[in-house]
Amino acid sequence: MTKRVRDVQYTLWPLREVWIKEELEKLESHEGVAVKALLDSGATDLFIDTAFAKEKGFKMEKLKNPLLV
């Protein structure tokens, strides 16, 4: 069963998922990109799929100190 409340969609059965509509902003151009995002209350940092970021034109930079995922 899936219910929709405003821009939040959640699934009660069989999985417990919460999806939200969000807008990301490119830092260099301030261009907005609308996305559907899975809310993960167990995440300890912010993550984005590399292929998605490249497809949408986000500037990618290597970190001086890479994060272990």
mmCIF file of the N, C-alpha and C atoms, coordinates in Angstrom:
data_MODEL
# 
_entry.id   MODEL 
# 
loop_
_atom_site.group_PDB 
_atom_site.id 
_atom_site.type_symbol 
_atom_site.label_atom_id 
_atom_site.label_alt_id 
_atom_site.label_comp_id 
_atom_site.label_asym_id 
_atom_site.label_entity_id 
_atom_site.label_seq_id 
_atom_site.pdbx_PDB_ins_code 
_atom_site.Cartn_x 
_atom_site.Cartn_y 
_atom_site.Cartn_z 
_atom_site.occupancy 
_atom_site.B_iso_or_equiv 
_atom_site.pdbx_formal_charge 
_atom_site.auth_seq_id 
_atom_site.auth_comp_id 
_atom_site.auth_asym_id 
_atom_site.auth_atom_id 
_atom_site.pdbx_PDB_model_num 
ATOM 1   N N  . MET A 1 1  ? 0.842  -1.173 0.000   1.00 0.00 ? 1  MET A N  1 
ATOM 2   C CA . MET A 1 1  ? 0.000  0.000  0.000   1.00 0.00 ? 1  MET A CA 1 
ATOM 3   C C  . MET A 1 1  ? 0.893  1.246  0.000   1.00 0.00 ? 1  MET A C  1 
ATOM 4   N N  . THR A 1 2  ? 0.673  2.156  -0.911  1.00 0.00 ? 2  THR A N  1 
ATOM 5   C CA . THR A 1 2  ? 1.442  3.393  -0.996  1.00 0.00 ? 2  THR A CA 1 
ATOM 6   C C  . THR A 1 2  ? 0.492  4.574  -0.863  1.00 0.00 ? 2  THR A C  1 
ATOM 7   N N  . LYS A 1 3  ? 0.850  5.517  -0.011  1.00 0.00 ? 3  LYS A N  1 
ATOM 8   C CA . LYS A 1 3  ? 0.040  6.717  0.173   1.00 0.00 ? 3  LYS A CA 1 
ATOM 9   C C  . LYS A 1 3  ? 0.870  7.927  -0.212  1.00 0.00 ? 3  LYS A C  1 
ATOM 10  N N  . ARG A 1 4  ? 0.210  8.989  -0.674  1.00 0.00 ? 4  ARG A N  1 
ATOM 11  C CA . ARG A 1 4  ? 0.900  10.227 -1.039  1.00 0.00 ? 4  ARG A CA 1 
ATOM 12  C C  . ARG A 1 4  ? 0.354  11.354 -0.166  1.00 0.00 ? 4  ARG A C  1 
ATOM 13  N N  . VAL A 1 5  ? 1.255  12.046 0.501   1.00 0.00 ? 5  VAL A N  1 
ATOM 14  C CA . VAL A 1 5  ? 0.911  13.204 1.312   1.00 0.00 ? 5  VAL A CA 1 
ATOM 15  C C  . VAL A 1 5  ? 1.796  14.348 0.842   1.00 0.00 ? 5  VAL A C  1 
ATOM 16  N N  . ARG A 1 6  ? 1.205  15.367 0.254   1.00 0.00 ? 6  ARG A N  1 
ATOM 17  C CA . ARG A 1 6  ? 1.942  16.490 -0.339  1.00 0.00 ? 6  ARG A CA 1 
ATOM 18  C C  . ARG A 1 6  ? 2.979  15.936 -1.305  1.00 0.00 ? 6  ARG A C  1 
ATOM 19  N N  . ASP A 1 7  ? 4.260  16.264 -1.083  1.00 0.00 ? 7  ASP A N  1 
ATOM 20  C CA . ASP A 1 7  ? 5.311  15.781 -1.976  1.00 0.00 ? 7  ASP A CA 1 
ATOM 21  C C  . ASP A 1 7  ? 6.091  14.624 -1.371  1.00 0.00 ? 7  ASP A C  1 
ATOM 22  N N  . VAL A 1 8  ? 5.529  13.963 -0.394  1.00 0.00 ? 8  VAL A N  1 
ATOM 23  C CA . VAL A 1 8  ? 6.190  12.829 0.255   1.00 0.00 ? 8  VAL A CA 1 
ATOM 24  C C  . VAL A 1 8  ? 5.405  11.570 -0.063  1.00 0.00 ? 8  VAL A C  1 
ATOM 25  N N  . GLN A 1 9  ? 6.112  10.537 -0.484  1.00 0.00 ? 9  GLN A N  1 
ATOM 26  C CA . GLN A 1 9  ? 5.472  9.253  -0.773  1.00 0.00 ? 9  GLN A CA 1 
ATOM 27  C C  . GLN A 1 9  ? 6.112  8.223  0.141   1.00 0.00 ? 9  GLN A C  1 
ATOM 28  N N  . TYR A 1 10 ? 5.308  7.420  0.803   1.00 0.00 ? 10 TYR A N  1 
ATOM 29  C CA . TYR A 1 10 ? 5.873  6.380  1.651   1.00 0.00 ? 10 TYR A CA 1 
ATOM 30  C C  . TYR A 1 10 ? 5.153  5.065  1.422   1.00 0.00 ? 10 TYR A C  1 
ATOM 31  N N  . THR A 1 11 ? 5.881  3.996  1.619   1.00 0.00 ? 11 THR A N  1 
ATOM 32  C CA . THR A 1 11 ? 5.356  2.661  1.395   1.00 0.00 ? 11 THR A CA 1 
ATOM 33  C C  . THR A 1 11 ? 5.250  1.945  2.739   1.00 0.00 ? 11 THR A C  1 
ATOM 34  N N  . LEU A 1 12 ? 4.090  1.399  3.028   1.00 0.00 ? 12 LEU A N  1 
ATOM 35  C CA . LEU A 1 12 ? 3.899  0.709  4.297   1.00 0.00 ? 12 LEU A CA 1 
ATOM 36  C C  . LEU A 1 12 ? 4.212  -0.779 4.194   1.00 0.00 ? 12 LEU A C  1 
ATOM 37  N N  . TRP A 1 13 ? 3.931  -1.359 3.031   1.00 0.00 ? 13 TRP A N  1 
ATOM 38  C CA . TRP A 1 13 ? 4.117  -2.794 2.882   1.00 0.00 ? 13 TRP A CA 1 
ATOM 39  C C  . TRP A 1 13 ? 4.513  -3.096 1.459   1.00 0.00 ? 13 TRP A C  1 
ATOM 40  N N  . PRO A 1 14 ? 5.442  -3.926 1.122   1.00 0.00 ? 14 PRO A N  1 
ATOM 41  C CA . PRO A 1 14 ? 6.244  -4.755 2.020   1.00 0.00 ? 14 PRO A CA 1 
ATOM 42  C C  . PRO A 1 14 ? 7.476  -4.039 2.563   1.00 0.00 ? 14 PRO A C  1 
ATOM 43  N N  . LEU A 1 15 ? 7.886  -2.933 1.936   1.00 0.00 ? 15 LEU A N  1 
ATOM 44  C CA . LEU A 1 15 ? 9.067  -2.212 2.393   1.00 0.00 ? 15 LEU A CA 1 
ATOM 45  C C  . LEU A 1 15 ? 8.664  -0.918 3.072   1.00 0.00 ? 15 LEU A C  1 
ATOM 46  N N  . ARG A 1 16 ? 9.517  -0.445 3.924   1.00 0.00 ? 16 ARG A N  1 
ATOM 47  C CA . ARG A 1 16 ? 9.273  0.864  4.540   1.00 0.00 ? 16 ARG A CA 1 
ATOM 48  C C  . ARG A 1 16 ? 10.233 1.850  3.907   1.00 0.00 ? 16 ARG A C  1 
ATOM 49  N N  . GLU A 1 17 ? 9.715  2.676  3.011   1.00 0.00 ? 17 GLU A N  1 
ATOM 50  C CA . GLU A 1 17 ? 10.527 3.646  2.286   1.00 0.00 ? 17 GLU A CA 1 
ATOM 51  C C  . GLU A 1 17 ? 9.850  5.003  2.341   1.00 0.00 ? 17 GLU A C  1 
ATOM 52  N N  . VAL A 1 18 ? 10.635 6.042  2.359   1.00 0.00 ? 18 VAL A N  1 
ATOM 53  C CA . VAL A 1 18 ? 10.105 7.399  2.288   1.00 0.00 ? 18 VAL A CA 1 
ATOM 54  C C  . VAL A 1 18 ? 10.843 8.118  1.169   1.00 0.00 ? 18 VAL A C  1 
ATOM 55  N N  . TRP A 1 19 ? 10.091 8.556  0.154   1.00 0.00 ? 19 TRP A N  1 
ATOM 56  C CA . TRP A 1 19 ? 10.633 9.298  -0.987  1.00 0.00 ? 19 TRP A CA 1 
ATOM 57  C C  . TRP A 1 19 ? 10.143 10.727 -0.886  1.00 0.00 ? 19 TRP A C  1 
ATOM 58  N N  . ILE A 1 20 ? 11.028 11.691 -1.182  1.00 0.00 ? 20 ILE A N  1 
ATOM 59  C CA . ILE A 1 20 ? 10.653 13.086 -1.149  1.00 0.00 ? 20 ILE A CA 1 
ATOM 60  C C  . ILE A 1 20 ? 11.065 13.766 -2.458  1.00 0.00 ? 20 ILE A C  1 
ATOM 61  N N  . LYS A 1 21 ? 10.328 14.804 -2.842  1.00 0.00 ? 21 LYS A N  1 
ATOM 62  C CA . LYS A 1 21 ? 10.725 15.623 -3.983  1.00 0.00 ? 21 LYS A CA 1 
ATOM 63  C C  . LYS A 1 21 ? 11.613 16.728 -3.419  1.00 0.00 ? 21 LYS A C  1 
ATOM 64  N N  . GLU A 1 22 ? 12.764 16.892 -4.016  1.00 0.00 ? 22 GLU A N  1 
ATOM 65  C CA . GLU A 1 22 ? 13.742 17.855 -3.520  1.00 0.00 ? 22 GLU A CA 1 
ATOM 66  C C  . GLU A 1 22 ? 14.356 18.581 -4.697  1.00 0.00 ? 22 GLU A C  1 
ATOM 67  N N  . GLU A 1 23 ? 14.964 19.715 -4.463  1.00 0.00 ? 23 GLU A N  1 
ATOM 68  C CA . GLU A 1 23 ? 15.651 20.447 -5.513  1.00 0.00 ? 23 GLU A CA 1 
ATOM 69  C C  . GLU A 1 23 ? 17.098 20.656 -5.090  1.00 0.00 ? 23 GLU A C  1 
ATOM 70  N N  . LEU A 1 24 ? 18.020 20.244 -5.960  1.00 0.00 ? 24 LEU A N  1 
ATOM 71  C CA . LEU A 1 24 ? 19.445 20.452 -5.739  1.00 0.00 ? 24 LEU A CA 1 
ATOM 72  C C  . LEU A 1 24 ? 19.868 21.698 -6.493  1.00 0.00 ? 24 LEU A C  1 
ATOM 73  N N  . GLU A 1 25 ? 20.900 22.369 -5.991  1.00 0.00 ? 25 GLU A N  1 
ATOM 74  C CA . GLU A 1 25 ? 21.390 23.569 -6.657  1.00 0.00 ? 25 GLU A CA 1 
ATOM 75  C C  . GLU A 1 25 ? 22.861 23.408 -6.987  1.00 0.00 ? 25 GLU A C  1 
ATOM 76  N N  . LYS A 1 26 ? 23.210 23.664 -8.248  1.00 0.00 ? 26 LYS A N  1 
ATOM 77  C CA . LYS A 1 26 ? 24.606 23.615 -8.665  1.00 0.00 ? 26 LYS A CA 1 
ATOM 78  C C  . LYS A 1 26 ? 25.305 24.851 -8.101  1.00 0.00 ? 26 LYS A C  1 
ATOM 79  N N  . LEU A 1 27 ? 26.405 24.651 -7.391  1.00 0.00 ? 27 LEU A N  1 
ATOM 80  C CA . LEU A 1 27 ? 27.093 25.754 -6.722  1.00 0.00 ? 27 LEU A CA 1 
ATOM 81  C C  . LEU A 1 27 ? 27.639 26.787 -7.693  1.00 0.00 ? 27 LEU A C  1 
ATOM 82  N N  . GLU A 1 28 ? 28.179 26.322 -8.834  1.00 0.00 ? 28 GLU A N  1 
ATOM 83  C CA . GLU A 1 28 ? 28.821 27.270 -9.746  1.00 0.00 ? 28 GLU A CA 1 
ATOM 84  C C  . GLU A 1 28 ? 27.826 28.079 -10.575 1.00 0.00 ? 28 GLU A C  1 
ATOM 85  N N  . SER A 1 29 ? 26.665 27.498 -10.922 1.00 0.00 ? 29 SER A N  1 
ATOM 86  C CA . SER A 1 29 ? 25.713 28.206 -11.786 1.00 0.00 ? 29 SER A CA 1 
ATOM 87  C C  . SER A 1 29 ? 24.399 28.562 -11.081 1.00 0.00 ? 29 SER A C  1 
ATOM 88  N N  . HIS A 1 30 ? 24.180 28.010 -9.901  1.00 0.00 ? 30 HIS A N  1 
ATOM 89  C CA . HIS A 1 30 ? 22.942 28.191 -9.125  1.00 0.00 ? 30 HIS A CA 1 
ATOM 90  C C  . HIS A 1 30 ? 21.717 27.647 -9.851  1.00 0.00 ? 30 HIS A C  1 
ATOM 91  N N  . GLU A 1 31 ? 21.950 26.777 -10.838 1.00 0.00 ? 31 GLU A N  1 
ATOM 92  C CA . GLU A 1 31 ? 20.862 26.121 -11.568 1.00 0.00 ? 31 GLU A CA 1 
ATOM 93  C C  . GLU A 1 31 ? 20.224 25.069 -10.668 1.00 0.00 ? 31 GLU A C  1 
ATOM 94  N N  . GLY A 1 32 ? 18.895 25.019 -10.658 1.00 0.00 ? 32 GLY A N  1 
ATOM 95  C CA . GLY A 1 32 ? 18.178 24.043 -9.853  1.00 0.00 ? 32 GLY A CA 1 
ATOM 96  C C  . GLY A 1 32 ? 17.905 22.769 -10.633 1.00 0.00 ? 32 GLY A C  1 
ATOM 97  N N  . VAL A 1 33 ? 17.959 21.628 -9.947  1.00 0.00 ? 33 VAL A N  1 
ATOM 98  C CA . VAL A 1 33 ? 17.666 20.325 -10.546 1.00 0.00 ? 33 VAL A CA 1 
ATOM 99  C C  . VAL A 1 33 ? 16.679 19.616 -9.617  1.00 0.00 ? 33 VAL A C  1 
ATOM 100 N N  . ALA A 1 34 ? 15.458 19.359 -10.112 1.00 0.00 ? 34 ALA A N  1 
ATOM 101 C CA . ALA A 1 34 ? 14.448 18.666 -9.326  1.00 0.00 ? 34 ALA A CA 1 
ATOM 102 C C  . ALA A 1 34 ? 14.747 17.174 -9.318  1.00 0.00 ? 34 ALA A C  1 
ATOM 103 N N  . VAL A 1 35 ? 14.654 16.550 -8.144  1.00 0.00 ? 35 VAL A N  1 
ATOM 104 C CA . VAL A 1 35 ? 14.943 15.124 -8.016  1.00 0.00 ? 35 VAL A CA 1 
ATOM 105 C C  . VAL A 1 35 ? 13.923 14.462 -7.088  1.00 0.00 ? 35 VAL A C  1 
ATOM 106 N N  . LYS A 1 36 ? 13.815 13.156 -7.209  1.00 0.00 ? 36 LYS A N  1 
ATOM 107 C CA . LYS A 1 36 ? 13.062 12.329 -6.273  1.00 0.00 ? 36 LYS A CA 1 
ATOM 108 C C  . LYS A 1 36 ? 14.123 11.622 -5.437  1.00 0.00 ? 36 LYS A C  1 
ATOM 109 N N  . ALA A 1 37 ? 14.100 11.814 -4.123  1.00 0.00 ? 37 ALA A N  1 
ATOM 110 C CA . ALA A 1 37 ? 15.156 11.298 -3.263  1.00 0.00 ? 37 ALA A CA 1 
ATOM 111 C C  . ALA A 1 37 ? 14.606 10.324 -2.223  1.00 0.00 ? 37 ALA A C  1 
ATOM 112 N N  . LEU A 1 38 ? 15.373 9.287  -1.955  1.00 0.00 ? 38 LEU A N  1 
ATOM 113 C CA . LEU A 1 38 ? 15.026 8.326  -0.912  1.00 0.00 ? 38 LEU A CA 1 
ATOM 114 C C  . LEU A 1 38 ? 15.572 8.848  0.404   1.00 0.00 ? 38 LEU A C  1 
ATOM 115 N N  . LEU A 1 39 ? 14.705 9.042  1.380   1.00 0.00 ? 39 LEU A N  1 
ATOM 116 C CA . LEU A 1 39 ? 15.112 9.509  2.696   1.00 0.00 ? 39 LEU A CA 1 
ATOM 117 C C  . LEU A 1 39 ? 15.672 8.323  3.467   1.00 0.00 ? 39 LEU A C  1 
ATOM 118 N N  . ASP A 1 40 ? 16.905 8.441  3.932   1.00 0.00 ? 40 ASP A N  1 
ATOM 119 C CA . ASP A 1 40 ? 17.565 7.365  4.673   1.00 0.00 ? 40 ASP A CA 1 
ATOM 120 C C  . ASP A 1 40 ? 17.961 7.901  6.041   1.00 0.00 ? 40 ASP A C  1 
ATOM 121 N N  . SER A 1 41 ? 17.177 7.595  7.049   1.00 0.00 ? 41 SER A N  1 
ATOM 122 C CA . SER A 1 41 ? 17.441 8.122  8.388   1.00 0.00 ? 41 SER A CA 1 
ATOM 123 C C  . SER A 1 41 ? 18.674 7.494  9.023   1.00 0.00 ? 41 SER A C  1 
ATOM 124 N N  . GLY A 1 42 ? 19.236 6.464  8.395   1.00 0.00 ? 42 GLY A N  1 
ATOM 125 C CA . GLY A 1 42 ? 20.438 5.831  8.923   1.00 0.00 ? 42 GLY A CA 1 
ATOM 126 C C  . GLY A 1 42 ? 21.713 6.355  8.286   1.00 0.00 ? 42 GLY A C  1 
ATOM 127 N N  . ALA A 1 43 ? 21.590 7.245  7.297   1.00 0.00 ? 43 ALA A N  1 
ATOM 128 C CA . ALA A 1 43 ? 22.775 7.778  6.621   1.00 0.00 ? 43 ALA A CA 1 
ATOM 129 C C  . ALA A 1 43 ? 23.548 8.677  7.580   1.00 0.00 ? 43 ALA A C  1 
ATOM 130 N N  . THR A 1 44 ? 24.871 8.623  7.479   1.00 0.00 ? 44 THR A N  1 
ATOM 131 C CA . THR A 1 44 ? 25.705 9.434  8.354   1.00 0.00 ? 44 THR A CA 1 
ATOM 132 C C  . THR A 1 44 ? 26.390 10.567 7.602   1.00 0.00 ? 44 THR A C  1 
ATOM 133 N N  . ASP A 1 45 ? 26.099 10.713 6.321   1.00 0.00 ? 45 ASP A N  1 
ATOM 134 C CA . ASP A 1 45 ? 26.681 11.774 5.503   1.00 0.00 ? 45 ASP A CA 1 
ATOM 135 C C  . ASP A 1 45 ? 25.785 11.989 4.296   1.00 0.00 ? 45 ASP A C  1 
ATOM 136 N N  . LEU A 1 46 ? 26.166 12.883 3.398   1.00 0.00 ? 46 LEU A N  1 
ATOM 137 C CA . LEU A 1 46 ? 25.413 13.155 2.180   1.00 0.00 ? 46 LEU A CA 1 
ATOM 138 C C  . LEU A 1 46 ? 26.071 12.426 1.023   1.00 0.00 ? 46 LEU A C  1 
ATOM 139 N N  . PHE A 1 47 ? 25.273 11.748 0.195   1.00 0.00 ? 47 PHE A N  1 
ATOM 140 C CA . PHE A 1 47 ? 25.794 10.975 -0.914  1.00 0.00 ? 47 PHE A CA 1 
ATOM 141 C C  . PHE A 1 47 ? 24.990 11.267 -2.168  1.00 0.00 ? 47 PHE A C  1 
ATOM 142 N N  . ILE A 1 48 ? 25.642 11.146 -3.343  1.00 0.00 ? 48 ILE A N  1 
ATOM 143 C CA . ILE A 1 48 ? 24.962 11.294 -4.619  1.00 0.00 ? 48 ILE A CA 1 
ATOM 144 C C  . ILE A 1 48 ? 25.583 10.290 -5.587  1.00 0.00 ? 48 ILE A C  1 
ATOM 145 N N  . ASP A 1 49 ? 24.771 9.712  -6.433  1.00 0.00 ? 49 ASP A N  1 
ATOM 146 C CA . ASP A 1 49 ? 25.245 8.758  -7.417  1.00 0.00 ? 49 ASP A CA 1 
ATOM 147 C C  . ASP A 1 49 ? 26.115 9.474  -8.453  1.00 0.00 ? 49 ASP A C  1 
ATOM 148 N N  . THR A 1 50 ? 27.302 8.950  -8.717  1.00 0.00 ? 50 THR A N  1 
ATOM 149 C CA . THR A 1 50 ? 28.250 9.575  -9.641  1.00 0.00 ? 50 THR A CA 1 
ATOM 150 C C  . THR A 1 50 ? 27.660 9.717  -11.047 1.00 0.00 ? 50 THR A C  1 
ATOM 151 N N  . ALA A 1 51 ? 27.030 8.674  -11.555 1.00 0.00 ? 51 ALA A N  1 
ATOM 152 C CA . ALA A 1 51 ? 26.448 8.713  -12.899 1.00 0.00 ? 51 ALA A CA 1 
ATOM 153 C C  . ALA A 1 51 ? 25.357 9.787  -12.982 1.00 0.00 ? 51 ALA A C  1 
ATOM 154 N N  . PHE A 1 52 ? 24.524 9.881  -11.955 1.00 0.00 ? 52 PHE A N  1 
ATOM 155 C CA . PHE A 1 52 ? 23.465 10.896 -11.912 1.00 0.00 ? 52 PHE A CA 1 
ATOM 156 C C  . PHE A 1 52 ? 24.071 12.299 -11.914 1.00 0.00 ? 52 PHE A C  1 
ATOM 157 N N  . ALA A 1 53 ? 25.096 12.518 -11.090 1.00 0.00 ? 53 ALA A N  1 
ATOM 158 C CA . ALA A 1 53 ? 25.739 13.833 -10.990 1.00 0.00 ? 53 ALA A CA 1 
ATOM 159 C C  . ALA A 1 53 ? 26.347 14.250 -12.329 1.00 0.00 ? 53 ALA A C  1 
ATOM 160 N N  . LYS A 1 54 ? 27.006 13.313 -13.008 1.00 0.00 ? 54 LYS A N  1 
ATOM 161 C CA . LYS A 1 54 ? 27.600 13.617 -14.318 1.00 0.00 ? 54 LYS A CA 1 
ATOM 162 C C  . LYS A 1 54 ? 26.513 13.898 -15.350 1.00 0.00 ? 54 LYS A C  1 
ATOM 163 N N  . GLU A 1 55 ? 25.435 13.087 -15.345 1.00 0.00 ? 55 GLU A N  1 
ATOM 164 C CA . GLU A 1 55 ? 24.331 13.254 -16.301 1.00 0.00 ? 55 GLU A CA 1 
ATOM 165 C C  . GLU A 1 55 ? 23.670 14.625 -16.159 1.00 0.00 ? 55 GLU A C  1 
ATOM 166 N N  . LYS A 1 56 ? 23.549 15.106 -14.934 1.00 0.00 ? 56 LYS A N  1 
ATOM 167 C CA . LYS A 1 56 ? 22.886 16.384 -14.664 1.00 0.00 ? 56 LYS A CA 1 
ATOM 168 C C  . LYS A 1 56 ? 23.839 17.572 -14.749 1.00 0.00 ? 56 LYS A C  1 
ATOM 169 N N  . GLY A 1 57 ? 25.132 17.310 -15.002 1.00 0.00 ? 57 GLY A N  1 
ATOM 170 C CA . GLY A 1 57 ? 26.081 18.390 -15.207 1.00 0.00 ? 57 GLY A CA 1 
ATOM 171 C C  . GLY A 1 57 ? 26.684 18.989 -13.950 1.00 0.00 ? 57 GLY A C  1 
ATOM 172 N N  . PHE A 1 58 ? 26.697 18.232 -12.859 1.00 0.00 ? 58 PHE A N  1 
ATOM 173 C CA . PHE A 1 58 ? 27.319 18.723 -11.629 1.00 0.00 ? 58 PHE A CA 1 
ATOM 174 C C  . PHE A 1 58 ? 28.836 18.652 -11.759 1.00 0.00 ? 58 PHE A C  1 
ATOM 175 N N  . LYS A 1 59 ? 29.524 19.660 -11.270 1.00 0.00 ? 59 LYS A N  1 
ATOM 176 C CA . LYS A 1 59 ? 30.980 19.686 -11.292 1.00 0.00 ? 59 LYS A CA 1 
ATOM 177 C C  . LYS A 1 59 ? 31.495 18.691 -10.248 1.00 0.00 ? 59 LYS A C  1 
ATOM 178 N N  . MET A 1 60 ? 32.397 17.815 -10.678 1.00 0.00 ? 60 MET A N  1 
ATOM 179 C CA . MET A 1 60 ? 32.938 16.792 -9.789  1.00 0.00 ? 60 MET A CA 1 
ATOM 180 C C  . MET A 1 60 ? 34.399 17.113 -9.479  1.00 0.00 ? 60 MET A C  1 
ATOM 181 N N  . GLU A 1 61 ? 34.792 16.972 -8.221  1.00 0.00 ? 61 GLU A N  1 
ATOM 182 C CA . GLU A 1 61 ? 36.168 17.184 -7.794  1.00 0.00 ? 61 GLU A CA 1 
ATOM 183 C C  . GLU A 1 61 ? 36.591 16.026 -6.913  1.00 0.00 ? 61 GLU A C  1 
ATOM 184 N N  . LYS A 1 62 ? 37.828 15.575 -7.077  1.00 0.00 ? 62 LYS A N  1 
ATOM 185 C CA . LYS A 1 62 ? 38.351 14.531 -6.200  1.00 0.00 ? 62 LYS A CA 1 
ATOM 186 C C  . LYS A 1 62 ? 38.659 15.145 -4.844  1.00 0.00 ? 62 LYS A C  1 
ATOM 187 N N  . LEU A 1 63 ? 38.360 14.410 -3.795  1.00 0.00 ? 63 LEU A N  1 
ATOM 188 C CA . LEU A 1 63 ? 38.668 14.868 -2.441  1.00 0.00 ? 63 LEU A CA 1 
ATOM 189 C C  . LEU A 1 63 ? 40.138 14.639 -2.133  1.00 0.00 ? 63 LEU A C  1 
ATOM 190 N N  . LYS A 1 64 ? 40.738 15.549 -1.375  1.00 0.00 ? 64 LYS A N  1 
ATOM 191 C CA . LYS A 1 64 ? 42.130 15.357 -0.947  1.00 0.00 ? 64 LYS A CA 1 
ATOM 192 C C  . LYS A 1 64 ? 42.219 14.129 -0.050  1.00 0.00 ? 64 LYS A C  1 
ATOM 193 N N  . ASN A 1 65 ? 41.197 13.951 0.795   1.00 0.00 ? 65 ASN A N  1 
ATOM 194 C CA . ASN A 1 65 ? 41.132 12.794 1.680   1.00 0.00 ? 65 ASN A CA 1 
ATOM 195 C C  . ASN A 1 65 ? 39.837 12.029 1.368   1.00 0.00 ? 65 ASN A C  1 
ATOM 196 N N  . PRO A 1 66 ? 39.920 11.015 0.479   1.00 0.00 ? 66 PRO A N  1 
ATOM 197 C CA . PRO A 1 66 ? 38.715 10.262 0.087   1.00 0.00 ? 66 PRO A CA 1 
ATOM 198 C C  . PRO A 1 66 ? 38.013 9.637  1.291   1.00 0.00 ? 66 PRO A C  1 
ATOM 199 N N  . LEU A 1 67 ? 36.676 9.515  1.194   1.00 0.00 ? 67 LEU A N  1 
ATOM 200 C CA . LEU A 1 67 ? 35.874 8.890  2.238   1.00 0.00 ? 67 LEU A CA 1 
ATOM 201 C C  . LEU A 1 67 ? 35.720 7.406  1.939   1.00 0.00 ? 67 LEU A C  1 
ATOM 202 N N  . LEU A 1 68 ? 35.838 6.583  2.933   1.00 0.00 ? 68 LEU A N  1 
ATOM 203 C CA . LEU A 1 68 ? 35.618 5.154  2.780   1.00 0.00 ? 68 LEU A CA 1 
ATOM 204 C C  . LEU A 1 68 ? 34.126 4.881  2.927   1.00 0.00 ? 68 LEU A C  1 
ATOM 205 N N  . VAL A 1 69 ? 33.529 4.293  1.895   1.00 0.00 ? 69 VAL A N  1 
ATOM 206 C CA . VAL A 1 69 ? 32.089 4.012  1.925   1.00 0.00 ? 69 VAL A CA 1 
ATOM 207 C C  . VAL A 1 69 ? 31.879 2.532  2.116   1.00 0.00 ? 69 VAL A C  1 
# 
